[in-house]
Amino acid sequence: MSDMRITLGQLKAFEAVVRLGSFSRAAEELHVTQPAISNRIRLLQEEVGLPMVEQLGRRLYLTDAGHQLLATCGDWLETWSRFEQSIADLKGLKQGRLRLAVVTTTKYFMPRVLGPFCNLFPGIDISMQVLNRDGLLERLTRNKDDLYVMGVPPEGAEIESERLMENPLVVLAPTFHPWATRTQIPFAELADAAFVMREQGSGTRITVEREFQEHGLSLRVKLELGSNEAIKQAVAGGLGLAILSRSTTRLDTAQAELVELDVEGFPIRRSWYVVWPRGKQLSVVARTFLVFLREHAELLAVATGAPTPTS
């Protein structure tokens, strides 16, 4: 069998297509056209002599050969990425790549920070994965990104974490709710209310359940939904109350249908954290972004309505 002539570009295209499940999303991440991605996959398959991926309907599936290639090239591509970053470090901050993974709620304010950072360092490309908590923790465990932003850092994990700012949790109700005009509602009365909550394992859900347990109360969950937008719509429709980060209600026209209740013990004081694996050698780009976050905490506070961190 003759030596295969597989290029780095083909392997990167293959890995991105498999990871993102989409040719178009892979093209966006790699900053090329979708036909270019399709062509790289076609050439890769011709060189190997077997199909790597199959598309059935709108979904992509790996073939047996594709599974073998992914297992072979996954770690190698990660090693090559670290080499590329080390070269970028030697060249300074004129170019480089920053890989972020953030929980879904941060999408309400992270773009406000990334914009000024990109203006300051236009040669740096940014890849930001927006995930639920479980998805983010999975990437953190595999060390897939430079930095992670979340509300509740995992306990017992080998990580470094740094507080960015406050992330207060508030009780939301529809404007027509009987409690909408009340003040100083006792916390105990929440036990009689039905709630629309995020899924088990989300940072918000963990915090709220702990708070109820500390008060010796049970949280009555009527409906679980996977997005904050869906929760707010359910609350506006009268399906129950919600406890969400105040940041989710900023710059939101739907907020006119909701009211923040005055409940004893609220807002719950919580914080946003930037996290990375303990012992990880942060790249120059990642270290620069970390410093930028520290120095521009007011940008985050403006976007979320939270106070800036205090030393």
TITI-54708 format. One record per residue (C-alpha): residue number from 1; x, y, z. Coordinates in steps of 0.05 Angstrom, whole numbers, padded with zeros to 5 digits. Layout:
<sites>
<site><seq>NUM</seq><east>X</east><north>Y</north><up>Z</up></site>
...
</sites>
This chain:
<sites>
<site><seq>1</seq><east>00000</east><north>00000</north><up>00000</up></site>
<site><seq>2</seq><east>00029</east><north>00067</north><up>-00020</up></site>
<site><seq>3</seq><east>00036</east><north>00124</north><up>00031</up></site>
<site><seq>4</seq><east>-00026</east><north>00165</north><up>00039</up></site>
<site><seq>5</seq><east>-00020</east><north>00238</north><up>00022</up></site>
<site><seq>6</seq><east>-00068</east><north>00268</north><up>00073</up></site>
<site><seq>7</seq><east>-00061</east><north>00342</north><up>00089</up></site>
<site><seq>8</seq><east>-00067</east><north>00378</north><up>00155</up></site>
<site><seq>9</seq><east>-00124</east><north>00419</north><up>00125</up></site>
<site><seq>10</seq><east>-00163</east><north>00355</north><up>00108</up></site>
<site><seq>11</seq><east>-00155</east><north>00328</north><up>00179</up></site>
<site><seq>12</seq><east>-00176</east><north>00394</north><up>00210</up></site>
<site><seq>13</seq><east>-00237</east><north>00396</north><up>00165</up></site>
<site><seq>14</seq><east>-00255</east><north>00324</north><up>00183</up></site>
<site><seq>15</seq><east>-00248</east><north>00336</north><up>00258</up></site>
<site><seq>16</seq><east>-00289</east><north>00400</north><up>00255</up></site>
<site><seq>17</seq><east>-00345</east><north>00368</north><up>00215</up></site>
<site><seq>18</seq><east>-00349</east><north>00310</north><up>00263</up></site>
<site><seq>19</seq><east>-00346</east><north>00353</north><up>00326</up></site>
<site><seq>20</seq><east>-00396</east><north>00405</north><up>00302</up></site>
<site><seq>21</seq><east>-00441</east><north>00357</north><up>00263</up></site>
<site><seq>22</seq><east>-00445</east><north>00405</north><up>00204</up></site>
<site><seq>23</seq><east>-00405</east><north>00424</north><up>00142</up></site>
<site><seq>24</seq><east>-00429</east><north>00496</north><up>00146</up></site>
<site><seq>25</seq><east>-00411</east><north>00505</north><up>00220</up></site>
<site><seq>26</seq><east>-00342</east><north>00473</north><up>00206</up></site>
<site><seq>27</seq><east>-00332</east><north>00523</north><up>00149</up></site>
<site><seq>28</seq><east>-00349</east><north>00581</north><up>00196</up></site>
<site><seq>29</seq><east>-00301</east><north>00558</north><up>00249</up></site>
<site><seq>30</seq><east>-00244</east><north>00546</north><up>00199</up></site>
<site><seq>31</seq><east>-00259</east><north>00611</north><up>00162</up></site>
<site><seq>32</seq><east>-00268</east><north>00578</north><up>00094</up></site>
<site><seq>33</seq><east>-00328</east><north>00566</north><up>00049</up></site>
<site><seq>34</seq><east>-00373</east><north>00505</north><up>00055</up></site>
<site><seq>35</seq><east>-00352</east><north>00479</north><up>-00014</up></site>
<site><seq>36</seq><east>-00279</east><north>00482</north><up>00010</up></site>
<site><seq>37</seq><east>-00297</east><north>00438</north><up>00070</up></site>
<site><seq>38</seq><east>-00335</east><north>00389</north><up>00026</up></site>
<site><seq>39</seq><east>-00276</east><north>00386</north><up>-00023</up></site>
<site><seq>40</seq><east>-00227</east><north>00371</north><up>00034</up></site>
<site><seq>41</seq><east>-00271</east><north>00315</north><up>00060</up></site>
<site><seq>42</seq><east>-00278</east><north>00287</north><up>-00011</up></site>
<site><seq>43</seq><east>-00203</east><north>00288</north><up>-00023</up></site>
<site><seq>44</seq><east>-00191</east><north>00255</north><up>00045</up></site>
<site><seq>45</seq><east>-00240</east><north>00199</north><up>00029</up></site>
<site><seq>46</seq><east>-00209</east><north>00189</north><up>-00039</up></site>
<site><seq>47</seq><east>-00139</east><north>00184</north><up>-00008</up></site>
<site><seq>48</seq><east>-00162</east><north>00134</north><up>00044</up></site>
<site><seq>49</seq><east>-00205</east><north>00096</north><up>-00005</up></site>
<site><seq>50</seq><east>-00265</east><north>00091</north><up>00042</up></site>
<site><seq>51</seq><east>-00320</east><north>00139</north><up>00063</up></site>
<site><seq>52</seq><east>-00308</east><north>00174</north><up>00129</up></site>
<site><seq>53</seq><east>-00376</east><north>00205</north><up>00141</up></site>
<site><seq>54</seq><east>-00447</east><north>00191</north><up>00117</up></site>
<site><seq>55</seq><east>-00503</east><north>00242</north><up>00114</up></site>
<site><seq>56</seq><east>-00573</east><north>00215</north><up>00126</up></site>
<site><seq>57</seq><east>-00623</east><north>00270</north><up>00121</up></site>
<site><seq>58</seq><east>-00594</east><north>00328</north><up>00160</up></site>
<site><seq>59</seq><east>-00551</east><north>00286</north><up>00206</up></site>
<site><seq>60</seq><east>-00479</east><north>00264</north><up>00198</up></site>
<site><seq>61</seq><east>-00454</east><north>00195</north><up>00219</up></site>
<site><seq>62</seq><east>-00384</east><north>00167</north><up>00224</up></site>
<site><seq>63</seq><east>-00368</east><north>00104</north><up>00186</up></site>
<site><seq>64</seq><east>-00323</east><north>00050</north><up>00216</up></site>
<site><seq>65</seq><east>-00265</east><north>00081</north><up>00179</up></site>
<site><seq>66</seq><east>-00285</east><north>00149</north><up>00204</up></site>
<site><seq>67</seq><east>-00284</east><north>00125</north><up>00276</up></site>
<site><seq>68</seq><east>-00214</east><north>00096</north><up>00265</up></site>
<site><seq>69</seq><east>-00189</east><north>00161</north><up>00235</up></site>
<site><seq>70</seq><east>-00219</east><north>00204</north><up>00290</up></site>
<site><seq>71</seq><east>-00187</east><north>00161</north><up>00344</up></site>
<site><seq>72</seq><east>-00121</east><north>00166</north><up>00307</up></site>
<site><seq>73</seq><east>-00119</east><north>00241</north><up>00292</up></site>
<site><seq>74</seq><east>-00156</east><north>00271</north><up>00352</up></site>
<site><seq>75</seq><east>-00097</east><north>00274</north><up>00400</up></site>
<site><seq>76</seq><east>-00049</east><north>00291</north><up>00344</up></site>
<site><seq>77</seq><east>-00090</east><north>00351</north><up>00323</up></site>
<site><seq>78</seq><east>-00092</east><north>00375</north><up>00395</up></site>
<site><seq>79</seq><east>-00016</east><north>00369</north><up>00398</up></site>
<site><seq>80</seq><east>-00009</east><north>00407</north><up>00332</up></site>
<site><seq>81</seq><east>-00056</east><north>00461</north><up>00358</up></site>
<site><seq>82</seq><east>-00011</east><north>00470</north><up>00419</up></site>
<site><seq>83</seq><east>00049</east><north>00475</north><up>00372</up></site>
<site><seq>84</seq><east>00013</east><north>00528</north><up>00330</up></site>
<site><seq>85</seq><east>-00003</east><north>00567</north><up>00393</up></site>
<site><seq>86</seq><east>00069</east><north>00563</north><up>00417</up></site>
<site><seq>87</seq><east>00092</east><north>00593</north><up>00351</up></site>
<site><seq>88</seq><east>00040</east><north>00647</north><up>00358</up></site>
<site><seq>89</seq><east>00066</east><north>00661</north><up>00428</up></site>
<site><seq>90</seq><east>00136</east><north>00670</north><up>00400</up></site>
<site><seq>91</seq><east>00108</east><north>00719</north><up>00349</up></site>
<site><seq>92</seq><east>00072</east><north>00758</north><up>00404</up></site>
<site><seq>93</seq><east>00000</east><north>00779</north><up>00402</up></site>
<site><seq>94</seq><east>-00004</east><north>00799</north><up>00329</up></site>
<site><seq>95</seq><east>-00038</east><north>00733</north><up>00315</up></site>
<site><seq>96</seq><east>-00064</east><north>00672</north><up>00353</up></site>
<site><seq>97</seq><east>-00127</east><north>00636</north><up>00373</up></site>
<site><seq>98</seq><east>-00168</east><north>00639</north><up>00437</up></site>
<site><seq>99</seq><east>-00214</east><north>00580</north><up>00452</up></site>
<site><seq>100</seq><east>-00270</east><north>00593</north><up>00502</up></site>
<site><seq>101</seq><east>-00326</east><north>00550</north><up>00529</up></site>
<site><seq>102</seq><east>-00381</east><north>00585</north><up>00567</up></site>
<site><seq>103</seq><east>-00448</east><north>00565</north><up>00597</up></site>
<site><seq>104</seq><east>-00510</east><north>00587</north><up>00560</up></site>
<site><seq>105</seq><east>-00528</east><north>00644</north><up>00607</up></site>
<site><seq>106</seq><east>-00463</east><north>00680</north><up>00592</up></site>
<site><seq>107</seq><east>-00485</east><north>00693</north><up>00521</up></site>
<site><seq>108</seq><east>-00522</east><north>00753</north><up>00548</up></site>
<site><seq>109</seq><east>-00457</east><north>00789</north><up>00565</up></site>
<site><seq>110</seq><east>-00396</east><north>00754</north><up>00536</up></site>
<site><seq>111</seq><east>-00404</east><north>00787</north><up>00467</up></site>
<site><seq>112</seq><east>-00399</east><north>00855</north><up>00502</up></site>
<site><seq>113</seq><east>-00329</east><north>00836</north><up>00525</up></site>
<site><seq>114</seq><east>-00306</east><north>00800</north><up>00463</up></site>
<site><seq>115</seq><east>-00321</east><north>00859</north><up>00419</up></site>
<site><seq>116</seq><east>-00272</east><north>00908</north><up>00452</up></site>
<site><seq>117</seq><east>-00220</east><north>00852</north><up>00460</up></site>
<site><seq>118</seq><east>-00223</east><north>00837</north><up>00385</up></site>
<site><seq>119</seq><east>-00218</east><north>00911</north><up>00369</up></site>
<site><seq>120</seq><east>-00155</east><north>00915</north><up>00412</up></site>
<site><seq>121</seq><east>-00125</east><north>00851</north><up>00383</up></site>
<site><seq>122</seq><east>-00153</east><north>00844</north><up>00312</up></site>
<site><seq>123</seq><east>-00105</east><north>00788</north><up>00293</up></site>
<site><seq>124</seq><east>-00132</east><north>00740</north><up>00345</up></site>
<site><seq>125</seq><east>-00186</east><north>00690</north><up>00324</up></site>
<site><seq>126</seq><east>-00236</east><north>00669</north><up>00376</up></site>
<site><seq>127</seq><east>-00275</east><north>00604</north><up>00380</up></site>
<site><seq>128</seq><east>-00330</east><north>00605</north><up>00434</up></site>
<site><seq>129</seq><east>-00371</east><north>00543</north><up>00449</up></site>
<site><seq>130</seq><east>-00437</east><north>00559</north><up>00484</up></site>
<site><seq>131</seq><east>-00460</east><north>00498</north><up>00524</up></site>
<site><seq>132</seq><east>-00501</east><north>00475</north><up>00583</up></site>
<site><seq>133</seq><east>-00463</east><north>00460</north><up>00647</up></site>
<site><seq>134</seq><east>-00454</east><north>00385</north><up>00632</up></site>
<site><seq>135</seq><east>-00426</east><north>00399</north><up>00563</up></site>
<site><seq>136</seq><east>-00378</east><north>00451</north><up>00590</up></site>
<site><seq>137</seq><east>-00353</east><north>00405</north><up>00645</up></site>
<site><seq>138</seq><east>-00341</east><north>00350</north><up>00593</up></site>
<site><seq>139</seq><east>-00297</east><north>00398</north><up>00553</up></site>
<site><seq>140</seq><east>-00262</east><north>00421</north><up>00616</up></site>
<site><seq>141</seq><east>-00246</east><north>00349</north><up>00635</up></site>
<site><seq>142</seq><east>-00217</east><north>00337</north><up>00565</up></site>
<site><seq>143</seq><east>-00179</east><north>00404</north><up>00567</up></site>
<site><seq>144</seq><east>-00209</east><north>00424</north><up>00500</up></site>
<site><seq>145</seq><east>-00206</east><north>00500</north><up>00510</up></site>
<site><seq>146</seq><east>-00163</east><north>00555</north><up>00539</up></site>
<site><seq>147</seq><east>-00213</east><north>00584</north><up>00589</up></site>
<site><seq>148</seq><east>-00283</east><north>00567</north><up>00615</up></site>
<site><seq>149</seq><east>-00335</east><north>00615</north><up>00643</up></site>
<site><seq>150</seq><east>-00389</east><north>00587</north><up>00690</up></site>
<site><seq>151</seq><east>-00430</east><north>00602</north><up>00751</up></site>
<site><seq>152</seq><east>-00414</east><north>00543</north><up>00796</up></site>
<site><seq>153</seq><east>-00344</east><north>00514</north><up>00790</up></site>
<site><seq>154</seq><east>-00343</east><north>00439</north><up>00802</up></site>
<site><seq>155</seq><east>-00325</east><north>00417</north><up>00872</up></site>
<site><seq>156</seq><east>-00266</east><north>00371</north><up>00881</up></site>
<site><seq>157</seq><east>-00240</east><north>00382</north><up>00810</up></site>
<site><seq>158</seq><east>-00167</east><north>00398</north><up>00795</up></site>
<site><seq>159</seq><east>-00181</east><north>00469</north><up>00772</up></site>
<site><seq>160</seq><east>-00162</east><north>00541</north><up>00782</up></site>
<site><seq>161</seq><east>-00219</east><north>00591</north><up>00786</up></site>
<site><seq>162</seq><east>-00223</east><north>00666</north><up>00791</up></site>
<site><seq>163</seq><east>-00285</east><north>00706</north><up>00808</up></site>
<site><seq>164</seq><east>-00305</east><north>00756</north><up>00755</up></site>
<site><seq>165</seq><east>-00367</east><north>00790</north><up>00783</up></site>
<site><seq>166</seq><east>-00433</east><north>00779</north><up>00818</up></site>
<site><seq>167</seq><east>-00488</east><north>00738</north><up>00785</up></site>
<site><seq>168</seq><east>-00550</east><north>00751</north><up>00826</up></site>
<site><seq>169</seq><east>-00609</east><north>00703</north><up>00820</up></site>
<site><seq>170</seq><east>-00679</east><north>00733</north><up>00823</up></site>
<site><seq>171</seq><east>-00751</east><north>00706</north><up>00826</up></site>
<site><seq>172</seq><east>-00791</east><north>00722</north><up>00764</up></site>
<site><seq>173</seq><east>-00867</east><north>00721</north><up>00756</up></site>
<site><seq>174</seq><east>-00916</east><north>00743</north><up>00703</up></site>
<site><seq>175</seq><east>-00940</east><north>00815</north><up>00713</up></site>
<site><seq>176</seq><east>-01011</east><north>00790</north><up>00728</up></site>
<site><seq>177</seq><east>-00988</east><north>00744</north><up>00785</up></site>
<site><seq>178</seq><east>-01020</east><north>00759</north><up>00853</up></site>
<site><seq>179</seq><east>-00951</east><north>00769</north><up>00884</up></site>
<site><seq>180</seq><east>-00929</east><north>00820</north><up>00832</up></site>
<site><seq>181</seq><east>-00949</east><north>00879</north><up>00876</up></site>
<site><seq>182</seq><east>-00929</east><north>00848</north><up>00943</up></site>
<site><seq>183</seq><east>-00866</east><north>00868</north><up>00982</up></site>
<site><seq>184</seq><east>-00823</east><north>00827</north><up>01029</up></site>
<site><seq>185</seq><east>-00854</east><north>00760</north><up>01010</up></site>
<site><seq>186</seq><east>-00831</east><north>00707</north><up>01061</up></site>
<site><seq>187</seq><east>-00784</east><north>00656</north><up>01031</up></site>
<site><seq>188</seq><east>-00827</east><north>00600</north><up>01061</up></site>
<site><seq>189</seq><east>-00884</east><north>00618</north><up>01015</up></site>
<site><seq>190</seq><east>-00842</east><north>00596</north><up>00955</up></site>
<site><seq>191</seq><east>-00855</east><north>00524</north><up>00977</up></site>
<site><seq>192</seq><east>-00927</east><north>00533</north><up>00956</up></site>
<site><seq>193</seq><east>-00909</east><north>00558</north><up>00886</up></site>
<site><seq>194</seq><east>-00897</east><north>00517</north><up>00823</up></site>
<site><seq>195</seq><east>-00832</east><north>00532</north><up>00786</up></site>
<site><seq>196</seq><east>-00806</east><north>00528</north><up>00715</up></site>
<site><seq>197</seq><east>-00733</east><north>00509</north><up>00721</up></site>
<site><seq>198</seq><east>-00671</east><north>00490</north><up>00681</up></site>
<site><seq>199</seq><east>-00652</east><north>00417</north><up>00676</up></site>
<site><seq>200</seq><east>-00621</east><north>00378</north><up>00732</up></site>
<site><seq>201</seq><east>-00546</east><north>00392</north><up>00737</up></site>
<site><seq>202</seq><east>-00549</east><north>00465</north><up>00713</up></site>
<site><seq>203</seq><east>-00512</east><north>00515</north><up>00756</up></site>
<site><seq>204</seq><east>-00575</east><north>00554</north><up>00771</up></site>
<site><seq>205</seq><east>-00614</east><north>00492</north><up>00790</up></site>
<site><seq>206</seq><east>-00558</east><north>00469</north><up>00837</up></site>
<site><seq>207</seq><east>-00557</east><north>00537</north><up>00872</up></site>
<site><seq>208</seq><east>-00632</east><north>00541</north><up>00879</up></site>
<site><seq>209</seq><east>-00639</east><north>00471</north><up>00906</up></site>
<site><seq>210</seq><east>-00585</east><north>00484</north><up>00958</up></site>
<site><seq>211</seq><east>-00620</east><north>00548</north><up>00979</up></site>
<site><seq>212</seq><east>-00687</east><north>00512</north><up>00989</up></site>
<site><seq>213</seq><east>-00652</east><north>00456</north><up>01028</up></site>
<site><seq>214</seq><east>-00620</east><north>00506</north><up>01074</up></site>
<site><seq>215</seq><east>-00690</east><north>00533</north><up>01089</up></site>
<site><seq>216</seq><east>-00717</east><north>00463</north><up>01100</up></site>
<site><seq>217</seq><east>-00763</east><north>00469</north><up>01041</up></site>
<site><seq>218</seq><east>-00777</east><north>00428</north><up>00978</up></site>
<site><seq>219</seq><east>-00773</east><north>00459</north><up>00909</up></site>
<site><seq>220</seq><east>-00835</east><north>00442</north><up>00869</up></site>
<site><seq>221</seq><east>-00815</east><north>00438</north><up>00796</up></site>
<site><seq>222</seq><east>-00875</east><north>00437</north><up>00749</up></site>
<site><seq>223</seq><east>-00836</east><north>00442</north><up>00684</up></site>
<site><seq>224</seq><east>-00763</east><north>00433</north><up>00663</up></site>
<site><seq>225</seq><east>-00737</east><north>00470</north><up>00602</up></site>
<site><seq>226</seq><east>-00669</east><north>00472</north><up>00570</up></site>
<site><seq>227</seq><east>-00663</east><north>00546</north><up>00555</up></site>
<site><seq>228</seq><east>-00674</east><north>00610</north><up>00594</up></site>
<site><seq>229</seq><east>-00714</east><north>00641</north><up>00537</up></site>
<site><seq>230</seq><east>-00763</east><north>00583</north><up>00539</up></site>
<site><seq>231</seq><east>-00769</east><north>00590</north><up>00615</up></site>
<site><seq>232</seq><east>-00785</east><north>00664</north><up>00610</up></site>
<site><seq>233</seq><east>-00838</east><north>00651</north><up>00558</up></site>
<site><seq>234</seq><east>-00869</east><north>00597</north><up>00602</up></site>
<site><seq>235</seq><east>-00870</east><north>00644</north><up>00661</up></site>
<site><seq>236</seq><east>-00901</east><north>00699</north><up>00619</up></site>
<site><seq>237</seq><east>-00955</east><north>00648</north><up>00599</up></site>
<site><seq>238</seq><east>-00971</east><north>00634</north><up>00672</up></site>
<site><seq>239</seq><east>-00941</east><north>00564</north><up>00678</up></site>
<site><seq>240</seq><east>-00904</east><north>00582</north><up>00742</up></site>
<site><seq>241</seq><east>-00849</east><north>00623</north><up>00774</up></site>
<site><seq>242</seq><east>-00776</east><north>00621</north><up>00755</up></site>
<site><seq>243</seq><east>-00710</east><north>00634</north><up>00789</up></site>
<site><seq>244</seq><east>-00659</east><north>00659</north><up>00738</up></site>
<site><seq>245</seq><east>-00596</east><north>00701</north><up>00733</up></site>
<site><seq>246</seq><east>-00614</east><north>00774</north><up>00730</up></site>
<site><seq>247</seq><east>-00569</east><north>00777</north><up>00668</up></site>
<site><seq>248</seq><east>-00621</east><north>00738</north><up>00629</up></site>
<site><seq>249</seq><east>-00670</east><north>00795</north><up>00635</up></site>
<site><seq>250</seq><east>-00625</east><north>00849</north><up>00609</up></site>
<site><seq>251</seq><east>-00638</east><north>00878</north><up>00539</up></site>
<site><seq>252</seq><east>-00699</east><north>00833</north><up>00533</up></site>
<site><seq>253</seq><east>-00764</east><north>00861</north><up>00505</up></site>
<site><seq>254</seq><east>-00801</east><north>00801</north><up>00533</up></site>
<site><seq>255</seq><east>-00782</east><north>00826</north><up>00602</up></site>
<site><seq>256</seq><east>-00842</east><north>00874</north><up>00598</up></site>
<site><seq>257</seq><east>-00886</east><north>00813</north><up>00611</up></site>
<site><seq>258</seq><east>-00846</east><north>00793</north><up>00674</up></site>
<site><seq>259</seq><east>-00835</east><north>00823</north><up>00742</up></site>
<site><seq>260</seq><east>-00779</east><north>00811</north><up>00792</up></site>
<site><seq>261</seq><east>-00812</east><north>00792</north><up>00858</up></site>
<site><seq>262</seq><east>-00791</east><north>00822</north><up>00925</up></site>
<site><seq>263</seq><east>-00777</east><north>00757</north><up>00963</up></site>
<site><seq>264</seq><east>-00740</east><north>00750</north><up>01029</up></site>
<site><seq>265</seq><east>-00668</east><north>00726</north><up>01017</up></site>
<site><seq>266</seq><east>-00667</east><north>00748</north><up>00944</up></site>
<site><seq>267</seq><east>-00630</east><north>00762</north><up>00902</up></site>
<site><seq>268</seq><east>-00587</east><north>00701</north><up>00918</up></site>
<site><seq>269</seq><east>-00515</east><north>00724</north><up>00916</up></site>
<site><seq>270</seq><east>-00477</east><north>00684</north><up>00866</up></site>
<site><seq>271</seq><east>-00417</east><north>00698</north><up>00821</up></site>
<site><seq>272</seq><east>-00389</east><north>00685</north><up>00752</up></site>
<site><seq>273</seq><east>-00322</east><north>00650</north><up>00750</up></site>
<site><seq>274</seq><east>-00268</east><north>00640</north><up>00697</up></site>
<site><seq>275</seq><east>-00239</east><north>00570</north><up>00704</up></site>
<site><seq>276</seq><east>-00181</east><north>00530</north><up>00675</up></site>
<site><seq>277</seq><east>-00149</east><north>00463</north><up>00692</up></site>
<site><seq>278</seq><east>-00098</east><north>00465</north><up>00748</up></site>
<site><seq>279</seq><east>-00028</east><north>00462</north><up>00721</up></site>
<site><seq>280</seq><east>-00049</east><north>00484</north><up>00651</up></site>
<site><seq>281</seq><east>00003</east><north>00527</north><up>00617</up></site>
<site><seq>282</seq><east>-00040</east><north>00584</north><up>00591</up></site>
<site><seq>283</seq><east>-00020</east><north>00613</north><up>00524</up></site>
<site><seq>284</seq><east>00000</east><north>00685</north><up>00516</up></site>
<site><seq>285</seq><east>-00068</east><north>00699</north><up>00484</up></site>
<site><seq>286</seq><east>-00106</east><north>00665</north><up>00542</up></site>
<site><seq>287</seq><east>-00066</east><north>00702</north><up>00594</up></site>
<site><seq>288</seq><east>-00078</east><north>00768</north><up>00558</up></site>
<site><seq>289</seq><east>-00153</east><north>00755</north><up>00555</up></site>
<site><seq>290</seq><east>-00153</east><north>00737</north><up>00630</up></site>
<site><seq>291</seq><east>-00120</east><north>00804</north><up>00646</up></site>
<site><seq>292</seq><east>-00169</east><north>00839</north><up>00600</up></site>
<site><seq>293</seq><east>-00228</east><north>00808</north><up>00638</up></site>
<site><seq>294</seq><east>-00198</east><north>00832</north><up>00704</up></site>
<site><seq>295</seq><east>-00188</east><north>00902</north><up>00678</up></site>
<site><seq>296</seq><east>-00255</east><north>00908</north><up>00643</up></site>
<site><seq>297</seq><east>-00302</east><north>00879</north><up>00694</up></site>
<site><seq>298</seq><east>-00344</east><north>00942</north><up>00688</up></site>
<site><seq>299</seq><east>-00363</east><north>00920</north><up>00617</up></site>
<site><seq>300</seq><east>-00391</east><north>00856</north><up>00646</up></site>
<site><seq>301</seq><east>-00427</east><north>00893</north><up>00702</up></site>
<site><seq>302</seq><east>-00461</east><north>00941</north><up>00654</up></site>
<site><seq>303</seq><east>-00485</east><north>00882</north><up>00612</up></site>
<site><seq>304</seq><east>-00513</east><north>00844</north><up>00672</up></site>
<site><seq>305</seq><east>-00534</east><north>00897</north><up>00721</up></site>
<site><seq>306</seq><east>-00486</east><north>00868</north><up>00773</up></site>
<site><seq>307</seq><east>-00435</east><north>00905</north><up>00816</up></site>
<site><seq>308</seq><east>-00363</east><north>00899</north><up>00795</up></site>
<site><seq>309</seq><east>-00319</east><north>00853</north><up>00836</up></site>
<site><seq>310</seq><east>-00287</east><north>00881</north><up>00898</up></site>
<site><seq>311</seq><east>-00218</east><north>00864</north><up>00921</up></site>
</sites>
